[in-house]
Amino acid sequence: MPDTRDLPTPPPDSELVSERWDGADLSGRTFTRVTFHDVDLTDAVATGATFDACSFISCELNGVRFIDSGFLNCTFTRSAFFGARFEGCKLVGSVFERCRFSALEVVGGNWGFVRMPGADLRKSLFRRVDLREADFGAARLGSATLHHVDLHGAWFHEADLTGADLRGSDLSGLDPAATSMRNAVVDLDQAVALVRELGLKVEEEVPLDPAN
């Protein structure tokens, strides 16, 4: 059951240090330009919460459940997201630096222009998410699931997509020559697009001439 204790709403341009908000229900709350430093948000839940230009430094967000919430232009540094789930959330322009992920789930929402370079996102799940112009440069997405994700203009240079399931996603901006995609799963339309990206032509098979 979510913790409904009355937690203080910090004013804009303030800082919370070493607070314990684990299991808290932050539904409907608004935080503006707040720095969360070493704050324990493990298993916190929220529907309709807003974090505007906030910073999360060395925070624990393991097991959080955020629904229809916004993290606009936020920065996450050295924070943990083990088993975290974001559903219908908006994280446009947010930045993740040296964060730890495991079994991250993102369903729906807008994560456009998010920066996650070098992130270890192995076995993470992204489904029906807008990730246009996102930066996954050198990220590890081995065995991740990216189903029906808008990746138009996303940056995957030197990323590892080994064994990832990419079916239904927009791969028009992905350069297979600069990305590791061994054993990745794609659908037929994606396969044709990737072959063309490699500079090859896709044509019907030449029928065998029985006379020869």
Secondary structure, 3 states (H helix, E strand, C coil): CCECCCCCCCCCCEEEECCECCCEECCCCEEECEEEECCECCCCEEECCEEECCEEECCECCCCEEECCEEECCEEECCEEECCEEECCECCCCEEECCEEECCEEECCECCCCECCCCECCCCEEECCECCCCECCCCECCCCEEECCECCCCECCCCECCCCECCCCCCCCCCCCCCECCCCECCHHHHHHHHHHCCCCCCCCCCCCCCC
